[in-house]
């Protein structure tokens, strides 16, 4: 069987099976820690991180945020008008291969009360994304920072710093978040990818 014919979610499950975790937030968040103003700058993006402008796929221009998985084999993309994180194979030359839904972002809206819920309540409003050293995806949304394990299961949602988060990055066991011209940091139990 050739790898290029396998669907992206299957590849993600296969590559992350060894580190797949059904990890609740109390095993991700360090007890007693909260967001603090950072005394250092945001960490630089690691080598191999794809910027949306460098990709050769016109549909990616409509994204809100993106990050690569460990090993830079998959690009995770959150579209502004969608409730899903999509996974795309990164092929030679930065060309994106087939993609598929990977994670479903939580939203404020309740399907059972759809007739009385405003349409904006069904938008996750993703604005920043990063991946930690265990291949968990951290996404800033209007509910807070949503964390997904490598299989796409939700670990939980924790509070974000006040305002719209426009960048997320790990440096060691610290998670940095940029809001406007301010940078915040929070001590975490997971560490950055090496």
C-alpha positions, 0 to 999 in steps of 0.5 A: 500500500502506498502512503500517498493514497492514505487519508490524512486523519489515518496518517495522523493517527498512525504517526501519533499512535505512540504518543496519543493521549486522552489527557485532561487539562489537569495534566496539561495545565500547571496548578496555580499558574495563570497568564502573566505579562511576559518579560521576554519577546515571543519565541521565534518560529521554529525552522520548518514552520510554514507561513500561510503566504509561503504555501502554494495553495490559493485556498489557504489564503482564507485561513485564520491560523495554521501550524505544522505537526511534529516532523512537518509532514502535516499542515493544520489549518483553521478557517475563519468561517469553519468549525473544524481544523483541517489537516493537509499533507505537506508535499515536496516544494510546499505543495499541499496534498489531500486534506480532511477534517481533523478536530472540531472546535467547540463553540458557544452555540447550542444545537438544541437551542438553534432557533434562539441562538444568534448565528455568531455563536456558532463561530469558533473565531480561531486566531492562533495555533501551535503544537507542543512537544507531544503533538497536541494542538493548541488553538486560540478561539473565542472560548479560550485556548482549546487543546486537542490530543494527536488523535483530534480528541478535545482535552479541554478549553482553558482561559486565554489572556484578555483580548484577541490572541494573534500568536501562540508559541511554546518555549520550553515549558512556557506557552506565550500568547500575543494580544495586540502589542502585549505578550503574555506567558503561562507555565505549562506541564507540556514542553515545546517540540525539540 
